[in-house]
């Protein structure tokens, strides 16, 4: 995996009402990653509510949040900053962690989508 670029563009944190579960999520970073012939846009969020020991948000509850973040944040963000990608990956972590770092104590959820007609189509990878 070759990391093409890291974008540390200004982003406004999303508040609890911005996702279906009501949990608070904050945009940590947006990365552009070349995966073979495809460009992946990775939107990495911190979501303390998914922590395995103290959180209350399970994967089943967070999955609609990830779809909403893709549709309502990632698609407009990519358009605003003229980013093009074949796949959009939405990740939630209970705390900020460096991309690619291995930390078994961090809870993380991931979903991948194909952007089509200004919406995100779930991609079974």
C-alpha positions as CSV (number, residue, x, y, z in Angstrom):
1,X,0.0,0.0,0.0
2,X,1.5,3.3,-1.0
3,X,0.2,6.5,0.7
4,X,0.0,9.1,-2.1
5,X,-0.9,12.1,0.0
6,X,-2.3,13.2,3.3
7,X,-4.7,16.1,3.3
8,X,-4.9,18.1,6.5
9,X,-7.6,20.4,5.3
10,X,-9.7,22.3,7.7
11,X,-12.8,20.5,8.7
12,X,-15.6,21.3,11.1
13,X,-16.2,18.6,13.7
14,X,-19.5,16.8,13.2
15,X,-21.8,16.9,16.2
16,X,-24.0,14.2,17.7
17,X,-27.1,15.1,15.7
18,X,-25.2,14.7,12.4
19,X,-25.3,10.9,12.4
20,X,-28.3,8.6,12.9
21,X,-27.0,7.1,16.2
22,X,-26.5,10.5,17.8
23,X,-22.9,9.7,18.7
24,X,-20.3,12.4,18.4
25,X,-17.8,12.0,15.6
26,X,-14.9,14.2,14.7
27,X,-13.0,14.2,11.4
28,X,-9.4,13.2,12.2
29,X,-8.0,13.3,8.6
30,X,-8.5,12.6,4.9
31,X,-6.0,10.5,3.1
32,X,-5.6,9.7,-0.6
33,X,-4.3,6.2,-1.1
34,X,-3.4,4.4,-4.3
35,X,-4.5,0.8,-4.2
36,X,-3.4,-0.9,-7.4
37,X,-5.3,0.9,-10.2
38,X,-7.7,2.5,-7.8
39,X,-7.6,5.7,-5.8
40,X,-9.1,5.4,-2.4
41,X,-10.2,8.4,-0.3
42,X,-10.0,7.6,3.4
43,X,-12.1,9.6,5.8
44,X,-10.9,8.8,9.3
45,X,-13.1,9.8,12.2
46,X,-12.7,9.6,16.0
47,X,-15.9,8.2,17.6
48,X,-15.3,7.7,21.4
49,X,-18.7,6.0,21.7
50,X,-17.5,2.8,20.0
51,X,-14.8,2.0,22.6
52,X,-15.2,-1.6,23.6
53,X,-14.9,-1.1,27.3
54,X,-16.7,2.2,27.9
55,X,-18.7,2.8,24.7
56,X,-22.3,2.2,23.9
57,X,-22.2,2.1,20.1
58,X,-21.9,-1.3,18.5
59,X,-21.0,-1.9,14.9
60,X,-24.7,-2.5,13.9
61,X,-25.5,1.0,15.3
62,X,-22.5,2.6,13.7
63,X,-23.0,1.2,10.2
64,X,-25.7,3.7,9.3
65,X,-23.5,6.4,10.7
66,X,-20.7,5.5,8.3
67,X,-23.1,5.5,5.4
68,X,-24.4,8.9,6.4
69,X,-20.9,10.3,6.8
70,X,-20.0,9.0,3.3
71,X,-23.2,10.6,1.7
72,X,-23.3,13.8,3.7
73,X,-19.7,14.6,4.4
74,X,-17.3,12.6,2.1
75,X,-19.1,13.2,-1.2
76,X,-19.4,17.0,-0.7
77,X,-15.9,17.2,0.8
78,X,-14.4,15.5,-2.3
79,X,-16.3,17.8,-4.6
80,X,-15.3,20.9,-2.6
81,X,-11.6,20.0,-2.7
82,X,-11.7,18.5,-6.3
83,X,-10.8,15.0,-5.0
84,X,-11.6,12.0,-7.2
85,X,-11.6,8.5,-5.9
86,X,-12.8,5.1,-7.0
87,X,-13.5,4.0,-3.4
88,X,-14.4,6.0,-0.3
89,X,-13.4,4.3,3.0
90,X,-15.1,5.6,6.2
91,X,-13.3,4.5,9.4
92,X,-14.3,5.1,13.0
93,X,-11.8,4.7,15.8
94,X,-12.5,5.2,19.5
95,X,-9.4,7.5,19.7
96,X,-7.0,9.1,17.3
97,X,-4.4,6.6,16.0
98,X,-1.8,7.1,13.3
99,X,-2.8,5.6,10.0
100,X,-1.4,2.1,9.6
101,X,-0.3,1.8,13.3
102,X,-1.2,-1.4,15.0
103,X,-2.8,-0.9,18.4
104,X,-5.0,-3.8,19.5
105,X,-6.5,-1.6,22.3
106,X,-8.2,0.7,19.8
107,X,-11.7,-0.2,18.5
108,X,-12.1,0.5,14.8
109,X,-14.9,0.1,12.3
110,X,-14.5,0.4,8.6
111,X,-16.7,0.4,5.5
112,X,-16.0,1.0,1.9
113,X,-18.2,2.6,-0.7
114,X,-18.2,3.4,-4.4
115,X,-19.2,7.0,-5.2
116,X,-21.9,7.0,-7.8
117,X,-24.3,9.9,-8.8
118,X,-23.4,11.8,-5.6
119,X,-24.2,8.9,-3.2
120,X,-22.2,6.1,-1.7
121,X,-22.9,2.5,-2.7
122,X,-21.7,0.0,-0.1
123,X,-18.8,-2.1,-1.4
124,X,-18.2,-5.6,0.0
125,X,-14.5,-5.8,0.0
